[in-house]
Amino acid sequence: MKRIFIFLVLLTTQSYGQTIKGVYIHTHLKSMSSDANGVTENPVKPETFSFFYSAQKSLYEMISSQKSKIDTSHIFHNGLKLETYNAVTLADVDITYKNLKNNQIIKEYNIRNSDFSAKDKLTDYEWTITNETAVINGYKCKKATTKKAFVPTTAWFTEEIPINDGPFEFWGLPGLIIKVELGGYSTIALETLKITKETSEIKEPQNKSTQVTLDNFYSSIEAYLEGTSPLNKYK
């Protein structure tokens, strides 16, 4: 049964020779780092990402964020209310490139003028497709879940657009992923979509630093952010 599913995914992807351009909105519901010692009071503004897909390649790139604005927030540390900048720090550059044919993902990330790069195999999310359906942004979608992401994740995909891709690092379903729910922390939802008949070229992003695995990529970013945390001055 699993082989049949994989065959159908490959078949629909290979036969879909068009270009897709879309916009996704990443909405933060709460900080993943929030705990008893640190709580962000101000909500983080949504981020806007462009999505470009053609010939089994895609580019997902941030096109707006709080690049030049630092929001004043308050955190609680050892019972004290301290003023600092937002506990959730957003990147200046955030790019995800996927080559589905070669099973490859490339990440480019810049935060506070520091570059991070990754090159790795695509994650096998081992999706579980349910019988639940919903209409999202005009598309009839099916629900799929996975525990292979960094938090339990739900994806809503539509077979009306038969490509096995989606926003951020998510892929591997028999239809475009329209919406992703990352636990109770954030959502990524399709805002607009345009499909054209021509095939376009999507190039790999140029890496600005040494490329590492995805695990090392996220570990490096986490270590960097911990080292520059506003809480350090209270330690």
SULCOR-V497916 format. One record per backbone hydrogen bond with DSSP energy under -0.5 kcal/mol. CO is the residue of the C=O (numbers start at 1). NH is the residue of the N-H. E is the energy in kcal/mol with one decimal. If there is no record, write none. Layout:
CO|NH|E + CO|NH|E
This chain:
1|5|-2.0 + 2|6|-2.3 + 3|7|-2.5 + 4|8|-2.3 + 5|9|-2.1 + 6|10|-2.4 + 7|11|-2.5 + 8|12|-2.4 + 9|13|-1.9 + 10|14|-2.5 + 11|15|-1.5 + 13|16|-1.0 + 15|17|-1.1 + 16|18|-0.9 + 18|55|-0.5 + 19|196|-2.6 + 20|53|-2.8 + 21|194|-2.6 + 22|51|-2.8 + 23|191|-3.8 + 23|192|-1.1 + 24|26|-0.5 + 24|49|-2.8 + 25|27|-0.7 + 25|189|-2.2 + 26|28|-0.5 + 26|47|-2.4 + 27|29|-0.5 + 27|187|-2.2 + 31|34|-0.9 + 35|38|-0.5 + 38|35|-2.1 + 39|41|-0.6 + 47|26|-3.1 + 48|63|-3.1 + 48|64|-1.2 + 49|24|-2.7 + 50|61|-2.1 + 51|22|-2.9 + 52|59|-2.3 + 53|20|-2.8 + 54|57|-1.4 + 56|100|-2.4 + 56|101|-0.7 + 57|54|-2.5 + 58|98|-2.3 + 59|52|-2.0 + 59|61|-0.5 + 60|96|-2.7 + 61|50|-3.0 + 64|48|-1.2 + 65|67|-1.5 + 69|71|-0.6 + 71|86|-1.1 + 73|84|-2.5 + 74|41|-0.6 + 75|77|-0.5 + 75|82|-3.3 + 77|80|-2.0 + 80|77|-2.6 + 80|82|-0.7 + 82|75|-2.7 + 84|73|-3.3 + 87|89|-0.8 + 93|110|-2.3 + 94|62|-2.2 + 95|108|-2.2 + 96|60|-2.8 + 97|106|-2.7 + 98|58|-2.3 + 98|100|-0.6 + 99|103|-0.5 + 99|104|-2.3 + 103|122|-0.9 + 104|99|-2.9 + 105|120|-2.4 + 106|97|-3.0 + 107|118|-2.1 + 108|95|-2.9 + 109|116|-2.7 + 110|92|-3.1 + 110|93|-1.6 + 111|114|-1.4 + 114|111|-2.2 + 116|109|-2.4 + 117|212|-1.5 + 118|107|-2.3 + 120|105|-2.8 + 123|125|-1.0 + 125|148|-0.5 + 127|129|-0.6 + 128|145|-2.1 + 132|143|-2.0 + 134|136|-0.7 + 134|141|-3.5 + 136|139|-2.0 + 139|136|-2.7 + 139|141|-0.6 + 141|134|-1.9 + 142|157|-2.2 + 143|130|-2.9 + 144|155|-3.2 + 145|128|-2.5 + 146|153|-2.5 + 152|183|-1.5 + 153|146|-2.2 + 154|181|-3.1 + 155|144|-2.7 + 155|157|-0.5 + 156|178|-2.9 + 156|179|-1.7 + 157|142|-2.8 + 158|161|-0.9 + 158|176|-0.8 + 160|162|-0.5 + 161|163|-2.4 + 161|176|-2.4 + 163|165|-1.0 + 164|172|-2.0 + 165|177|-2.1 + 167|170|-1.9 + 170|166|-0.6 + 173|175|-2.2 + 176|158|-2.3 + 176|178|-0.6 + 178|190|-2.5 + 179|156|-3.0 + 180|182|-0.6 + 180|188|-2.4 + 181|154|-2.3 + 181|183|-1.2 + 182|185|-2.2 + 182|186|-1.1 + 185|29|-3.4 + 185|30|-1.7 + 186|182|-2.6 + 187|27|-2.7 + 188|180|-2.6 + 189|25|-2.7 + 192|23|-2.1 + 194|21|-2.9 + 196|19|-2.3 + 201|203|-0.5 + 210|117|-0.6 + 212|119|-2.4 + 213|217|-2.4 + 214|218|-2.4 + 215|219|-2.1 + 216|220|-2.5 + 217|221|-1.9 + 218|222|-2.4 + 219|223|-2.4 + 220|224|-2.2 + 221|225|-2.7 + 222|226|-2.3 + 223|227|-2.0 + 224|228|-1.1 + 226|229|-1.1 + 229|232|-1.6 + 230|233|-0.7 + 231|234|-2.0 + 232|235|-1.5
